[in-house]
Amino acid sequence: MPGQKLDEIDRMILAELQADGRMTNVELAKRVGISAPPCLRRVRTLEEQGFIRGYHADVNARELGFEVQVFAMVGLVSQAEADLSAFENRCKRWPLVRECHMLNGEVDFILKCVAPDLRTFQNFLTEDLLKADNVASVKTSLVIRGAKDDPGVPFDVLEERLKLDD
């Protein structure tokens, strides 16, 4: 299991930073029970190993005028690897697409999109997404409200699983 190559302190560091990535190294060290210099070394190692991919502000899209959030389920004509990769690369260039996930099943991709208004999203849908090479179908669902949007992973579940594996 991937989490096993991390010791308990590394997992505590990750859990704390996931909850509050702005805390100082001194505060982080205090919370995980070690001194600041080894804490900073551990954080840098976790970054280098790819466990920490970055630090981001949790921006309120609606407060910034992005009133529309849509999930778009995309079916492609071809699922050849080159075509899948080409679609993923295209999604990376579309600013309204905030997340792109390849799925198994009836739908090839699900995209999380944001837009300031329905007209902007509709323009993206009709002028970009539906006209993209290899796109066979698109079904959209407008988000009415969100009930949960937790980042990262549930570290309490990881800890319980690790206890069972011991």
N, C-alpha and C positions, 0 to 999 in steps of 0.2 A: 504494500500500500504506500503511495507516495508520501503521505504525511509522516510516515515512520522515520524518514531520514532527517527529520527535524526533531530537536529535543524539546522538552517542555518549555524552556525559556524562549526559544525561537518561536514556538507556536503562540506563547503569550504576547511576544512582541508583535507578531502579525495581527493577533486579535485586537490589541490595543490600537495599533495604527489604523486598522480597518475601521474602528469606531471613531477615531479622531486622529487624522493624519497631520494635524497642525501642532500637536503637542511638542514641546521641546524634548531634546534628547535626555535632559536631566529629569524631566517629569516621567518620561517613558521608562528610564532606568529605575526610578523610584517605584513605579507601578509593577515592574516585573522582578524587583528585588535584587538588582545588580548595580554596580557603579557605572557612571556615565561612559568612560572610555571603552570598556568591553561591550557595552550596549551599542555604541556607535559602530564598532567593528562588526558586530552581529548584523545590524541593520544594513550596512554596506555590503556584507556578504550575501544577505537575503536579496538585495537588489541585484547584485552581480549574477546570482544563481537564477534569477527570473521569478522568484517568489513574490517580489514587489515589483510591479510593472510601472508604477508611477503614483503621483499624488495629484488629486483633483478636488476642486471645489464642487460641492453639490449645489448646482445652480437651479433656481426655480424658473423653469421655462415659461410658465404662464405669467409670472411677474415681469419677464422680459418681453412679453408680447407674443409668445408662441402659444397661441390658444388651442391649436389643433394638434392632436396626437393620433396617429393612425398606424395600425398593423396591416401590412400588405403581404398576402400569401401569394407567392410567385411560382408558377409552373413554367418550366423550360421545355423547349422542343427536344433538345438533346442534353443528355446527362454525361456526355463524354468529359473526361477530366479537363481538357483544354477549354471546353465551353463553360463548365462550372467555374473554373478559375477566371475566365474572362468576365463572367457576370459578377463575381466577387470583386474584381478589380474595378469594374464600372461602379459598383455600389460605393466603393471607397472614395470615388470622385464626386458623388452626389452629396451636397451639403445637407439636404433634408433627411437623408438616411443616417440615422444615428446608430443603429445596430443592424447587422446582417448575419443571419444564422442559416446554415444549410441543414435541412431536415431529412429524415427518413420517412417515407410514406407518400401520401397523395400530393403533398406540396413539396417543392424543391427547396424554397427559401422562404423565410419570414423576415420581413424588414420592419423595424420600428422607425417611423418617420415623424418629424415635427415640422410644423409650418405656422406662420403667423395667422393664417386664415384659410378657409376652405378653398377660396379661389387660387391661392398659391399652391396648395396641395393638388388641386385638380389640374392645374397647369403642369406640375411636375408629372403627375400620373399620365396625362394624355400626350405630353410632348417629349417626355424622357423615358419613363418606365415602360409604357406600352409600346413605344417605338424602338426599344432596345433590341439589338440582335438576340435571337434565340428565345425571346420571351413569348410563350404560348398563351398564358393566361395570368390574370391578376385579380384577386378577390381582396377587398379592403374591409376593415372594420374600424370605425371611428371610436376612440376611447371616450367614454362618458365621464368616468372618474377612475382614479387609481386608489386601491385599498392598501397596497403594500408595494414598496420599492426598496428592498434592502440590498445594499451592495455586498459583493464578496461571497463568503461562505459561512455557514453556521459552525463556528469553532467548538461549541458545546457538543454537537453531534460528532465531530472528529475526535474529540477527547473521549467520549463514550465508546466509540468504535475502537480506538487504540487500547482502551482498558480491556475490552473483550478479546483482543488479539494477543494480549500478554499471557 
